[in-house]
C-alpha cells in the first residue's frame, strides 16, 4: 500500500490533470488544422509549467530551494524553456538540423512532459519505501580522522584549489581578446582543470571523516570560490552548479526568501548572457528582457536532443549500432547537424526515451524515488536528527549528488543514478570498516 500525505493529494490531482491533457494533445495531432488544438496545446504548456512550479513545494522542509525545486529548475531551464517561451516570444523551438513540422515538436513536448510526470509520480508514491531507507541511513556512522590528518587533507585541498584559481586567471589573461573556440583547442587552456577536482575530492574526504560541526557550509563556500576559476576560462556551467550548491546549503542553516531566489535567477540569466557575449566576442542580444529570454532559449537547447530521439529513432538506432559514437553525436548526425565544434551533447530524457516507453516510465519513476530518498536525508540533516557521528555520510551524499542533480536533464541518463550507487558503495564500505574499528578498540556498538 502506497503512502501519500494529505498535503500531496492536490499535487496528485494536478499530475492526473496534466496526464489527461497530454493524452488529449497527442490526440489532436492526428486532426488536421483547427484552432482548438492550438488552444489546447497552449493550455497544456501553461498547466505543465504550473506543475513544475508546484513540484518545487513538495520538499520535506519549507524552503524556496529544495531537492524537488532543483529537479524542476533543471527540467525547466534545460528542456522546457524553449516550448514555454513560444507563449510570449516568436522563437523557434527547434533551430538546427531537419525539422519535420509542428506536430513533431508537439509530440516531443508531450513526451518530455510525460517523463516529468513519471518522475513526480515516483516521488509521490515512494514515501513509505524512502522512509525505510532514510531511517536505516540515519543509523550509519563512520570514524573520524585525527586533527593532524584532517589538517593535511585541508592544506592539500586548499593548495590545489588556489593553484586552479590562479592558473585560470593567468590563462584567461593570456587568451583574452582572442578566439575562444580556438583557445579551447589549445591543451594549455584547460589542462589545469584537474586540480580543481583534486581540491574538490580532498575536501569531500574531509567532509566524510572530519570533525568540524559546520564543515558542510565551509566546503560549499570553498568550492564556490574555487569555481570562479571556471568563469575565467568561460565555463559558466560549473560556476553556477557550485553557486546553487552553496545557496542550497545556506538554506539549510538560514532562511532564504523567494524574492531573493527569483532575483538571483534573473540575475544569473542576465550574467550568463554577458559571459556568453564575452566568450563569443560579439553582442548576441540587446535589452534586459531580450538578454534574459535569449539565455533561457539557449539553455533550453537540450530539447533538441530529445527531439532527435523522438522523431529520428530508426536513424539513431542505425547510427548507434554501426559506430562507436556517443549518443548525442549520433543524434546530431541523423539530424544533419554539423557544428564546427561541439554539439547538443545528450539528455536524460532523450536517452531514457530511446530505450522504449516501458523503460522510459520505469527509469523516470526510479529517478523520482531517488529524489524522494535524497529529500528525506536532507530533511533529517536539516532538522538535526542525525547524531554527530552520523553526519559524515549525509554530508557526503549532499555534496556528491547535488551538483549532478542540478544538471541531470542535460546529462546522460545514468548520471544521478550512478552517483547514488557510488555513494552507496562508499557508505557500505566505510560502515563495515567503522564496525571493525570499533571492535578493535573495544568500543560497544
Number of C-alpha atoms within 10 A of each C-alpha: 5 9 11 15 9 9 9 14 12 11 19 18 11 18 22 14 15 23 19 13 20 23 12 15 23 19 11 17 17 9 9 8 10 9 8 10 18 14 12 16 22 17 16 23 24 14 17 26 18 13 21 23 16 16 21 20 19 22 20 16 18 14 20 22 25 23 29 27 21 24 24 23 21 19 26 21 21 22 28 28 23 28 22 21 19 15 13 8 11 8 15 12 24 21 10 16 15 14 15 11 9 11 14 15 21 19 18 22 28 22 22 21 25 21 24 24 25 22 23 28 20 23 26 23 20 21 18 14 14 21 15 11 14 20 13 10 18 18 11 22 22 22 19 16 14 11 12 9 14 20 14 13 20 19 15 15 25 21 15 20 27 18 19 25 22 14 21 24 17 15 17 19 12 12 15 16 12 12 12 17 13 11 18 15 11 10 9 10 20 16 11 16 17 13 19 23 16 18 26 22 15 19 28 25 17 26 26 25 22 24 19 13 12 10 18 24 19 15 20 23 19 18 23 20 17 23 25 22 26 22 19 20 23 21 16 18 14 17 20 20 19 24 19 20 24 23 18 23 22 17 18 20 12 11 11 17 12 12 10 11 14 12 11 13 15 15 13 15 20 21 16 21 24 17 17 18 14 16 18 16 14 9 12 15 16 10 7 13 12 15 20 22 21 21 23 24 23 15 20 25 24 28 29 27 29 29 25 27 29 21 17 17 17 12 17 24 17 12 19 15 10 9 9 10 13 12 22 22 21 25 30 24 19 20 21 12 16 13 11 7 9 9 17 18 19 25 26 24 29 31 20 23 24 20 13 10 13 10 13 21 20 16 23 26 24 19 21 25 23 20 24 28 23 22 22 22 25 23 20 18 18 15 11 10 13 19 13 13 17 19 25 28 25 24 21 20 21 21 21 18 19 22 19 16 22 24 24 23 27 27 20 19 21 15 17 25 18 12 17 17 11 15 18 15 12 14 22 13 12 19 17 15 14 17 18 12 14 14 12 9 9 9 9 7 6
